[in-house]
Amino acid sequence: MKIDPGDRDLYRNGIAANDLVRSRVVVKETDLLVLSERDISDLVRDIVLTQRDRLERYIAGNPSFRDSLHPIPVSDTAPGIVKSMALAGQASGVGPMAAVAGAVCEAVAGGVGDGVRELILENGGDLYVASARERIIGIFVGKEVRGGTIGLRLAPGRTPIGICTSSGRIGHSLSFGDSAAATVLARSCALADAAATAVGNRVRGRHGVREGLAAARDIPGVLGVVVMRDGQLGAWGDLDIVGLQDSALS
């Protein structure tokens, strides 16, 4: 999910991981918030530049990869980030670009490697979390919701994990649904991103929450899902849901 600058500021200002060093890496459309035990922004920037170059070169020769709304095959010789996006799209039944934000987070985490124990990456509302302590992730549903929202409690054993959100009402990413938020958890951040799009696309009308949950259950690798629409909330999977007031992540 891409959120507009105003929503991004509101979301990021709610992040309360005060035990971590906070930095921001922006490369073209990629806008990463990086939280770790030390400043790794230079390393993250180098990784993003490399991964974006590989992806952009592939798209230049294969424009259908960028434009398709449906899964498309890629060769074994394609760059790793391209194959990750293609596999996520195939599993979720959506185009590979639905996984781009999560795939970038995943590639950055892989590039950072074991050099840090604590790493949280936020890319347009999509999260990669690896932590040795408990974290609580809030689900952002827009400026109008200031309190009483919900979060997901993550025990250290649950990470690393991807937590990605699609919305039919917030941001600029394409969604064919009308959910306030469709949030998916998966070990693969690319899969969580693509699956969130697939789930969000199914959330339409008064039975949309039920349809979204059914879609999530059909995607291999999805660990859990939360869907919110017009005061309705549905959840499925191995989740520890908690009530929040104003914090988005702690």
N, C-alpha and C positions, 0 to 999 in steps of 0.2 A: 504494500500500500504506500503510495506517495502522498504525503500530506503537504499542504501549501505552507509557505514560510511562516504565516501567523500561527497555524496549528502546530508546526514543528517547534516553534519557540515555546508554546504553551506546554507541549508534551515534554520537551527536554528540560524545561525549568522545573518540572515535577520529579525529575530523577534525583534521588537522594542517596546515591551510593557514595557517601562521604569518606569511606575508607579507601577510595580509588582515585587515581590521577585522571583527570578529564582532559581530553583534547579533541580537536575536530580536524578531519581531513576531507577536503573538497577537491575533486577532480572531475570537471565537466558535470555530468548529471549525478555523479556519485557524491553523496554528502554523508560522511560517516561520523558518528559520535563514537569515540573510543574511550573506554574505561578500563584501566589496568593498574597494577601496583606501581608502575613507573611510566614515564612518558615514552611511548613507542611510536609516536606519530611519524617520524621520519621513515622508519621501517614500514609502517602501514602504507604511507604514501608511495613508496617504491613498489610495494606489492600491488597496490591498486593500479598504478601506471602500467605495470607489466601485464596484469590480467585484462585491463581494458584494451590494451594494444592487441593482445591475442584475440579478444572477442571482436573488436572492430575490424581487424583484418579478415577474420572469418566471415563476418557479415558482408563485407565488401565483395567477397566472392560468392556469397550465398545469401542474397537478400531475403529469400523466403524464410530464412531462420528468424529474421527480425519481424516479418510481417504476418507469419502464420498464426492463426488462432487455434490451430489444432496441432497435435503432436507430429513431428517430422523426424525422420531418421538422420543420423550423422555418421560419418565414417569413423573407423577405429583410429585414424590418424588425426582427427580433430583435436584441438586443444582441450585440456582437462575441463576448463570452465564450460566450454561448449557442450561436452559430453554430459557433464553434471546437469546442466539446464535441460538438455534433451531428454535425459532419463527421468527427471522430475516431471517434465511436461507429459511424457508418455504415461507415467504412473497415474497422473492426475487427470489426463484427458484434455489438456489445454496446450496452448502454444508455448514454446520454450522461453520466450521473453517474460512469461509470467513468473519465472524463477530467478530473474536476473539479480534482484536485490539480495535475496537469500544466498545465491551462488557467490556473489562478491564477498559477502560476510564469511562464507565457508572457505573461500580461497584465501582470504586474509588470515583467518584463524590457522589454516594449514601452513601458511608462510611464516607466521609467527612461531608456530611449533611449541616446543616445551620451554621456551624462554621465559614465559610468564605463567603463573598459576591462576591468576584472576584476569579474565578477559570478557568484556561485554561490548558488543558491537551493535549499534543501532543505525539502520540504513532505511530511512523513509518509513519508520514504524515497524520494520522487521528486525528481529533480534537474534543474535547468536550469544549464548550465555555459557561460559565455563567458569565455575566458581567452587572454591573449597569451603564456602560457608553458605548458609541459607540465604536465598534471595526471594523477594516478592516482586512479581511483575504485574503492573497495573494494565488494564485493557482500556485504551483511550477511545472514547466515543464522541469526541467533539467538544467545542468550547462551551456548549450549553450545559454540560454535565460537570459540575464542580465538586460534588461530594456524593457519597453513598454508592460509588461505583465498586467494581470488584477487581480482585487480583488473583494471581496464581502463585502459590507458595512452592518454591523449588528447594528440595533438600539437596545437599551437595552431591549425593549419589545420582541425581537426575540429570546432571550436566556432564559433558557438553550437550546442548540441546538447541534447536531452532524454534523460535516462537514468532510466527508471522501472522499478520492481520490484513484482511481485505475488507473494504467498505464500499457500499454503493452510495454513500452520502458524504464521505470525507475524502478529499484529495482528488488527484487527476488521473490515477490509474484506471484502466478500463475494467468495468464490472457490469455484468448484465443483471445483477440483483439489486435489492434495496435494503440490505442489512445495515445496521449501524456498525456492526463489527462481526466478522467471522474470523476467529483466531484459532490457529492450528499449531499443535506441538508435534515435532518429529525430530529424530536424531540428525537427519540431514536438513540443514537450513534451506537448501535449494528446494527440497521436497516440501517443507513446511510452507514456503512461499507459493509454489505452484498449487499446492492443495488448498491453501487459503483462497486463492482465486477461484478454483473449481467449486469449493463450498459456497463462497459468496455468490457465485453465478446462480446457484440453485435457490437462494433465499429470495423468494418473491411472493408477495401476498400473505394471506393469513395462515397458510400452511407452510410458509417458507422456512421457519425455524426447523420444523420436522424434516423437511426435504434436505436442508443443509446438513443436519446430523446424519441422515441416511447416506448422503454423498460422502461424507468423511469416513464412515465405516467401510466404504467400498474401496478406499485408497490404501494399498499396501504400504506400511511404514508409518502411518499416522498413529500417534500415541494418544491424542486427545484433541477435543475441539470444544470451543464455546461460541455460541451464536446468539447475537442480540438484535432484536428488531422491534421497534414500537412498544417498548415495555415488556416484551417477551424475552425470556432467556432459556436457552437449552444447552445442555452439556453432555458430552459422552467421553469415556476413556478414563485413563488413570490421572485424575486431576485432584488437586487440593485447592479448592476455591475459598478465598477469604474476602471479607468486606474491607473496603478502603474508604478513606475520606478524600485526601488530596494528593497523596504521593503516587507517582507512576511506577517507580522502581526503587528498591532499597537494598 
